[in-house]
Amino acid sequence: METSEVKSIIEAGINDCEALVTADGSKYTAIVVSDEFEGKTMVAEQKMVYALVNEFIQSGAIHALTIKAYTKSEWAEKQ
């Protein structure tokens, strides 16, 4: 599965979202930036993203996914 496909799936599923997706084989890392994460716990943020790609994890297309979720202001602070 291409990183661009994973990026598109995440961005389509979370409102006003930007996703940066990298891969090492079938192990993916997604940095996801959206104000939809405002006030949510880290677990809740990760559940939002996992729900979008779960079918690809189940099929084995994605072996592992590391998610780093930020609000836009949190992301700006990290830059």
MARBA-3410 file (N, C-alpha, C, O; in Angstrom, 1 decimal):
79
0.8,-1.2,0.0,0.0,0.0,0.0,0.9,1.2,0.0,1.8,1.3,0.8 ~ 0.6,2.2,-0.9,1.4,3.4,-1.0,1.1,4.4,0.1,0.0,4.4,0.6 ~ 2.1,5.1,0.5,1.9,6.1,1.6,0.8,7.2,1.1,0.1,7.7,2.0 ~ 0.8,7.5,-0.1,-0.2,8.4,-0.6,-1.6,7.9,-0.4,-2.6,8.7,-0.2 ~ -1.8,6.6,-0.5,-3.2,6.0,-0.3,-3.6,6.2,1.2,-4.7,6.6,1.5
-2.6,5.9,2.1,-2.9,6.0,3.5,-3.2,7.5,3.8,-4.1,7.7,4.6 ~ -2.4,8.4,3.3,-2.6,9.8,3.5,-4.0,10.2,3.1,-4.7,10.9,3.8 ~ -4.4,9.8,1.9,-5.7,10.2,1.4,-6.9,9.6,2.2,-7.8,10.3,2.5 ~ -6.7,8.4,2.7,-7.8,7.8,3.5,-7.9,8.6,4.8,-9.0,8.9,5.3 ~ -6.8,8.9,5.5,-6.8,9.7,6.7,-7.4,11.1,6.5,-8.3,11.5,7.2
-6.9,11.8,5.5,-7.4,13.1,5.2,-8.9,13.2,4.9,-9.5,14.1,5.2 ~ -9.4,12.1,4.2,-10.8,12.1,3.8,-11.7,11.8,5.0,-12.8,12.2,5.1 ~ -11.1,11.1,6.0,-11.9,10.7,7.2,-11.9,11.6,8.4,-12.8,11.5,9.3 ~ -11.0,12.6,8.4,-10.9,13.5,9.5,-11.0,14.9,9.0,-10.3,15.3,8.1 ~ -11.9,15.7,9.5,-12.2,17.0,9.1,-11.0,17.9,9.1,-10.4,18.0,10.2
-10.8,18.7,8.1,-9.7,19.7,8.0,-8.4,19.2,8.5,-7.8,19.7,9.5 ~ -8.0,18.1,7.9,-6.8,17.3,8.4,-5.7,17.4,7.4,-5.9,17.4,6.2 ~ -4.4,17.4,7.9,-3.3,17.2,7.1,-2.5,16.0,7.7,-2.2,15.9,8.9 ~ -2.2,15.0,6.8,-1.5,13.8,7.2,-0.1,13.7,6.5,-0.1,13.9,5.3 ~ 0.9,13.4,7.3,2.2,13.2,6.7,2.5,11.7,7.0,2.7,11.3,8.1
2.6,10.9,5.9,2.7,9.5,6.1,4.0,9.0,5.5,4.4,9.3,4.3 ~ 4.8,8.2,6.3,6.0,7.6,5.8,5.9,6.1,6.0,5.1,5.6,6.8 ~ 6.7,5.3,5.3,6.7,3.9,5.5,8.1,3.3,5.4,8.9,3.8,4.7 ~ 8.2,2.2,6.1,9.4,1.3,6.0,8.9,-0.1,5.8,8.5,-0.8,6.7 ~ 8.7,-0.4,4.5,8.1,-1.7,4.2,6.6,-1.5,4.4,5.9,-0.6,3.9
6.0,-2.4,5.3,4.6,-2.3,5.6,4.4,-1.7,7.0,3.3,-1.8,7.6 ~ 5.4,-1.1,7.5,5.3,-0.4,8.8,5.2,1.1,8.5,6.2,1.7,8.0 ~ 4.1,1.7,8.9,3.8,3.1,8.6,3.9,4.0,9.8,3.6,3.6,10.9 ~ 4.2,5.3,9.6,4.1,6.3,10.6,3.3,7.4,10.0,3.5,7.9,8.9 ~ 2.3,7.9,10.8,1.4,8.9,10.3,1.4,10.1,11.3,1.1,9.9,12.5
1.8,11.2,10.9,1.7,12.5,11.7,0.4,13.1,11.2,0.3,13.4,10.0 ~ -0.6,13.2,12.1,-1.9,13.7,11.7,-2.2,15.0,12.4,-2.2,15.0,13.7 ~ -2.5,16.1,11.7,-2.7,17.4,12.3,-4.1,17.8,12.0,-4.5,18.0,10.8 ~ -4.9,18.0,13.0,-6.3,18.5,12.9,-6.8,19.0,14.2,-6.5,18.5,15.3 ~ -7.6,20.1,14.1,-8.2,20.6,15.3,-9.4,19.7,15.8,-9.9,20.0,16.9
-9.7,18.7,15.1,-10.7,17.7,15.5,-10.1,17.0,16.8,-10.9,16.4,17.5 ~ -8.8,17.0,17.0,-8.2,16.4,18.2,-8.3,17.2,19.4,-8.0,16.8,20.5 ~ -8.8,18.5,19.3,-8.8,19.4,20.5,-9.7,18.8,21.6,-10.8,18.4,21.4 ~ -9.0,18.7,22.8,-9.7,18.2,24.0,-9.8,16.7,24.1,-10.4,16.2,25.0 ~ -9.3,16.0,23.1,-9.3,14.5,23.1,-8.1,13.9,23.8,-7.0,14.5,23.7
-8.2,12.7,24.4,-7.0,12.0,24.9,-6.2,11.4,23.8,-6.7,11.3,22.6 ~ -5.0,11.1,24.0,-4.2,10.5,23.0,-4.8,9.2,22.5,-4.8,8.9,21.3 ~ -5.4,8.4,23.4,-6.1,7.2,23.0,-7.2,7.5,22.0,-7.4,6.8,21.0 ~ -8.0,8.5,22.4,-9.2,8.8,21.5,-8.7,9.3,20.1,-9.3,9.0,19.1 ~ -7.6,10.1,20.1,-7.0,10.5,18.8,-6.6,9.3,18.0,-6.9,9.3,16.8
-5.9,8.4,18.6,-5.4,7.2,17.9,-6.6,6.4,17.4,-6.5,5.8,16.3 ~ -7.6,6.2,18.2,-8.8,5.5,17.8,-9.4,6.1,16.5,-9.9,5.3,15.7 ~ -9.5,7.4,16.5,-10.0,8.1,15.3,-9.3,7.7,14.0,-9.9,7.4,13.0 ~ -8.0,7.6,14.1,-7.2,7.3,12.9,-7.2,5.8,12.6,-7.4,5.4,11.5 ~ -7.1,5.0,13.7,-7.1,3.5,13.4,-8.5,3.1,12.8,-8.5,2.2,12.0
-9.6,3.7,13.2,-10.9,3.4,12.6,-10.9,3.5,11.1,-11.6,2.8,10.4 ~ -10.1,4.5,10.6,-10.1,4.8,9.2,-9.3,3.7,8.4,-9.6,3.4,7.2 ~ -8.3,3.2,9.0,-7.4,2.2,8.3,-7.4,0.8,8.8,-6.7,-0.1,8.4 ~ -8.4,0.5,9.7,-8.5,-0.8,10.3,-8.6,-1.9,9.3,-8.0,-3.0,9.5 ~ -9.4,-1.7,8.2,-9.5,-2.8,7.2,-8.2,-3.2,6.6,-8.0,-4.3,6.2
-7.3,-2.2,6.4,-6.0,-2.4,5.8,-5.0,-3.1,6.8,-4.1,-3.9,6.4 ~ -5.2,-2.8,8.1,-4.5,-3.5,9.1,-4.9,-5.0,9.2,-4.1,-5.9,9.2 ~ -6.2,-5.2,9.2,-6.8,-6.5,9.2,-6.4,-7.4,8.0,-6.1,-8.6,8.1 ~ -6.3,-6.7,6.8,-5.9,-7.5,5.6,-4.4,-7.7,5.5,-3.9,-8.6,4.7 ~ -3.6,-7.0,6.4,-2.2,-7.2,6.3,-1.5,-6.2,5.4,-0.2,-6.2,5.3
-2.2,-5.4,4.7,-1.6,-4.3,3.8,-0.8,-3.4,4.7,0.3,-2.9,4.2 ~ -1.3,-3.1,5.9,-0.5,-2.3,6.8,-0.2,-3.2,8.0,-1.1,-3.7,8.7 ~ 1.1,-3.5,8.2,1.5,-4.4,9.3,1.5,-3.6,10.6,1.1,-4.2,11.6 ~ 2.0,-2.4,10.6,2.1,-1.6,11.9,1.9,-0.2,11.5,2.3,0.3,10.4 ~ 1.2,0.6,12.4,1.0,2.0,12.2,1.3,2.8,13.5,0.7,2.5,14.5
2.2,3.7,13.4,2.5,4.6,14.5,1.8,5.9,14.2,2.0,6.4,13.1 ~ 1.0,6.4,15.2,0.3,7.6,15.0,0.7,8.7,16.0,0.9,8.4,17.2 ~ 1.0,9.8,15.4,1.4,11.0,16.2,0.3,12.0,15.8,0.4,12.6,14.7 ~ -0.6,12.3,16.7,-1.7,13.3,16.4,-1.5,14.6,17.2,-1.1,14.6,18.3 ~ -1.8,15.7,16.4,-1.6,17.0,17.0,-2.7,17.9,16.6,-3.3,17.7,15.5
-3.1,18.9,17.4,-3.9,20.0,16.9,-3.0,20.9,16.1,-1.8,20.7,16.2 ~ -3.6,21.8,15.4,-2.8,22.7,14.6,-1.9,23.6,15.5,-0.7,23.8,15.1 ~ -2.3,24.0,16.6,-1.5,24.8,17.5,-0.3,23.9,18.1,0.8,24.4,18.2 ~ -0.6,22.7,18.5,0.4,21.8,19.0,1.5,21.5,17.9,2.7,21.5,18.2 ~ 1.0,21.4,16.7,2.0,21.1,15.6,2.8,22.3,15.3,4.0,22.2,15.1
2.2,23.5,15.4,3.0,24.8,15.2,4.1,24.9,16.2,5.2,25.4,15.9 ~ 3.8,24.5,17.5,4.8,24.6,18.5,5.9,23.7,18.3,7.1,24.0,18.7 ~ 5.7,22.5,17.7,6.7,21.5,17.4,7.6,21.9,16.3,8.8,21.4,16.2 ~ 7.2,22.8,15.4,7.9,23.2,14.3,9.0,24.2,14.6,9.8,24.7,13.7
END
